[in-house]
Amino acid sequence: MSNDRAKFLADWQKALGDKDALLSDPEGYAGELTLRAKRAREQSIISNDDLSESLGWVNAAYEWALEELLSRELGQ
């Protein structure tokens, strides 16, 4: 599990940092990241703790994207 876990978490973290994807469709991209994490848990690639932490990061990224878009809108 550790090699698969490490690969998943590295790939997932990279995807989480894709600001362009987050800003172009915050809800859709956050949903995609959520599904990836849940599938990894269902396949026993990550633990329940990993899933919980991953979902927390998705929520934070989603909130960041919304705030960034609002800030850009108000700045124009």
CNS distance restraints for C-alpha pairs under 8 A (distance, minus, plus):
assign (resid   1 and name CA) (resid   5 and name CA) 5.77 0.50 0.50
assign (resid   1 and name CA) (resid  44 and name CA) 7.66 0.50 0.50
assign (resid   1 and name CA) (resid  45 and name CA) 5.93 0.50 0.50
assign (resid   1 and name CA) (resid  46 and name CA) 7.80 0.50 0.50
assign (resid   2 and name CA) (resid   6 and name CA) 5.90 0.50 0.50
assign (resid   2 and name CA) (resid  45 and name CA) 7.98 0.50 0.50
assign (resid   3 and name CA) (resid   7 and name CA) 6.15 0.50 0.50
assign (resid   4 and name CA) (resid   8 and name CA) 6.00 0.50 0.50
assign (resid   4 and name CA) (resid  45 and name CA) 6.10 0.50 0.50
assign (resid   5 and name CA) (resid   9 and name CA) 6.04 0.50 0.50
assign (resid   5 and name CA) (resid  45 and name CA) 5.25 0.50 0.50
assign (resid   5 and name CA) (resid  46 and name CA) 5.63 0.50 0.50
assign (resid   6 and name CA) (resid  10 and name CA) 6.07 0.50 0.50
assign (resid   7 and name CA) (resid  11 and name CA) 6.06 0.50 0.50
assign (resid   8 and name CA) (resid  12 and name CA) 5.81 0.50 0.50
assign (resid   8 and name CA) (resid  40 and name CA) 7.76 0.50 0.50
assign (resid   8 and name CA) (resid  45 and name CA) 7.62 0.50 0.50
assign (resid   9 and name CA) (resid  13 and name CA) 5.86 0.50 0.50
assign (resid  10 and name CA) (resid  14 and name CA) 6.27 0.50 0.50
assign (resid  11 and name CA) (resid  15 and name CA) 6.25 0.50 0.50
assign (resid  12 and name CA) (resid  16 and name CA) 6.04 0.50 0.50
assign (resid  12 and name CA) (resid  33 and name CA) 7.61 0.50 0.50
assign (resid  12 and name CA) (resid  36 and name CA) 7.98 0.50 0.50
assign (resid  12 and name CA) (resid  37 and name CA) 7.96 0.50 0.50
assign (resid  13 and name CA) (resid  17 and name CA) 6.34 0.50 0.50
assign (resid  14 and name CA) (resid  18 and name CA) 6.76 0.50 0.50
assign (resid  15 and name CA) (resid  33 and name CA) 7.74 0.50 0.50
assign (resid  16 and name CA) (resid  33 and name CA) 7.30 0.50 0.50
assign (resid  16 and name CA) (resid  57 and name CA) 7.97 0.50 0.50
assign (resid  16 and name CA) (resid  58 and name CA) 7.15 0.50 0.50
assign (resid  16 and name CA) (resid  61 and name CA) 7.28 0.50 0.50
assign (resid  18 and name CA) (resid  22 and name CA) 6.40 0.50 0.50
assign (resid  19 and name CA) (resid  23 and name CA) 5.98 0.50 0.50
assign (resid  19 and name CA) (resid  65 and name CA) 7.82 0.50 0.50
assign (resid  20 and name CA) (resid  24 and name CA) 6.02 0.50 0.50
assign (resid  21 and name CA) (resid  25 and name CA) 6.30 0.50 0.50
assign (resid  21 and name CA) (resid  26 and name CA) 7.39 0.50 0.50
assign (resid  21 and name CA) (resid  29 and name CA) 6.50 0.50 0.50
assign (resid  22 and name CA) (resid  26 and name CA) 4.61 0.50 0.50
assign (resid  22 and name CA) (resid  27 and name CA) 7.96 0.50 0.50
assign (resid  22 and name CA) (resid  29 and name CA) 5.82 0.50 0.50
assign (resid  22 and name CA) (resid  30 and name CA) 7.21 0.50 0.50
assign (resid  22 and name CA) (resid  61 and name CA) 7.54 0.50 0.50
assign (resid  22 and name CA) (resid  62 and name CA) 7.07 0.50 0.50
assign (resid  22 and name CA) (resid  65 and name CA) 6.03 0.50 0.50
assign (resid  23 and name CA) (resid  65 and name CA) 5.52 0.50 0.50
assign (resid  23 and name CA) (resid  66 and name CA) 7.75 0.50 0.50
assign (resid  23 and name CA) (resid  68 and name CA) 7.89 0.50 0.50
assign (resid  23 and name CA) (resid  69 and name CA) 6.98 0.50 0.50
assign (resid  25 and name CA) (resid  29 and name CA) 5.83 0.50 0.50
assign (resid  26 and name CA) (resid  30 and name CA) 5.91 0.50 0.50
assign (resid  26 and name CA) (resid  62 and name CA) 5.73 0.50 0.50
assign (resid  26 and name CA) (resid  65 and name CA) 6.12 0.50 0.50
assign (resid  26 and name CA) (resid  66 and name CA) 6.99 0.50 0.50
assign (resid  27 and name CA) (resid  31 and name CA) 6.06 0.50 0.50
assign (resid  27 and name CA) (resid  62 and name CA) 6.99 0.50 0.50
assign (resid  28 and name CA) (resid  32 and name CA) 6.24 0.50 0.50
assign (resid  29 and name CA) (resid  33 and name CA) 6.24 0.50 0.50
assign (resid  30 and name CA) (resid  34 and name CA) 6.10 0.50 0.50
assign (resid  30 and name CA) (resid  58 and name CA) 5.95 0.50 0.50
assign (resid  30 and name CA) (resid  59 and name CA) 7.47 0.50 0.50
assign (resid  30 and name CA) (resid  61 and name CA) 7.65 0.50 0.50
assign (resid  30 and name CA) (resid  62 and name CA) 6.09 0.50 0.50
assign (resid  31 and name CA) (resid  35 and name CA) 6.20 0.50 0.50
assign (resid  32 and name CA) (resid  36 and name CA) 6.27 0.50 0.50
assign (resid  33 and name CA) (resid  37 and name CA) 6.30 0.50 0.50
assign (resid  33 and name CA) (resid  58 and name CA) 6.83 0.50 0.50
assign (resid  34 and name CA) (resid  38 and name CA) 6.19 0.50 0.50
assign (resid  34 and name CA) (resid  54 and name CA) 7.90 0.50 0.50
assign (resid  34 and name CA) (resid  55 and name CA) 6.33 0.50 0.50
assign (resid  34 and name CA) (resid  58 and name CA) 6.85 0.50 0.50
assign (resid  35 and name CA) (resid  39 and name CA) 6.01 0.50 0.50
assign (resid  36 and name CA) (resid  40 and name CA) 6.19 0.50 0.50
assign (resid  37 and name CA) (resid  41 and name CA) 6.32 0.50 0.50
assign (resid  37 and name CA) (resid  51 and name CA) 6.11 0.50 0.50
assign (resid  37 and name CA) (resid  54 and name CA) 6.75 0.50 0.50
assign (resid  37 and name CA) (resid  55 and name CA) 7.48 0.50 0.50
assign (resid  38 and name CA) (resid  42 and name CA) 6.17 0.50 0.50
assign (resid  38 and name CA) (resid  51 and name CA) 6.83 0.50 0.50
assign (resid  39 and name CA) (resid  43 and name CA) 6.16 0.50 0.50
assign (resid  40 and name CA) (resid  44 and name CA) 6.22 0.50 0.50
assign (resid  40 and name CA) (resid  45 and name CA) 5.08 0.50 0.50
assign (resid  40 and name CA) (resid  46 and name CA) 5.86 0.50 0.50
assign (resid  41 and name CA) (resid  45 and name CA) 5.72 0.50 0.50
assign (resid  41 and name CA) (resid  46 and name CA) 5.04 0.50 0.50
assign (resid  41 and name CA) (resid  47 and name CA) 6.19 0.50 0.50
assign (resid  41 and name CA) (resid  48 and name CA) 6.89 0.50 0.50
assign (resid  41 and name CA) (resid  51 and name CA) 6.54 0.50 0.50
assign (resid  46 and name CA) (resid  50 and name CA) 5.76 0.50 0.50
assign (resid  46 and name CA) (resid  51 and name CA) 6.71 0.50 0.50
assign (resid  47 and name CA) (resid  51 and name CA) 6.24 0.50 0.50
assign (resid  48 and name CA) (resid  52 and name CA) 6.14 0.50 0.50
assign (resid  49 and name CA) (resid  53 and name CA) 6.16 0.50 0.50
assign (resid  50 and name CA) (resid  54 and name CA) 5.96 0.50 0.50
assign (resid  51 and name CA) (resid  55 and name CA) 6.09 0.50 0.50
assign (resid  52 and name CA) (resid  56 and name CA) 6.29 0.50 0.50
assign (resid  53 and name CA) (resid  57 and name CA) 6.35 0.50 0.50
assign (resid  54 and name CA) (resid  58 and name CA) 6.25 0.50 0.50
assign (resid  55 and name CA) (resid  59 and name CA) 6.21 0.50 0.50
assign (resid  56 and name CA) (resid  60 and name CA) 6.29 0.50 0.50
assign (resid  57 and name CA) (resid  61 and name CA) 6.09 0.50 0.50
assign (resid  58 and name CA) (resid  62 and name CA) 6.08 0.50 0.50
assign (resid  59 and name CA) (resid  63 and name CA) 6.18 0.50 0.50
assign (resid  60 and name CA) (resid  64 and name CA) 6.09 0.50 0.50
assign (resid  61 and name CA) (resid  65 and name CA) 6.17 0.50 0.50
assign (resid  62 and name CA) (resid  66 and name CA) 6.35 0.50 0.50
assign (resid  63 and name CA) (resid  67 and name CA) 6.20 0.50 0.50
assign (resid  64 and name CA) (resid  68 and name CA) 6.00 0.50 0.50
assign (resid  65 and name CA) (resid  69 and name CA) 6.10 0.50 0.50
assign (resid  66 and name CA) (resid  70 and name CA) 6.14 0.50 0.50
assign (resid  67 and name CA) (resid  71 and name CA) 5.98 0.50 0.50
assign (resid  68 and name CA) (resid  72 and name CA) 6.14 0.50 0.50
assign (resid  69 and name CA) (resid  73 and name CA) 6.12 0.50 0.50
assign (resid  70 and name CA) (resid  74 and name CA) 6.11 0.50 0.50
assign (resid  71 and name CA) (resid  75 and name CA) 6.00 0.50 0.50
assign (resid  72 and name CA) (resid  76 and name CA) 6.46 0.50 0.50
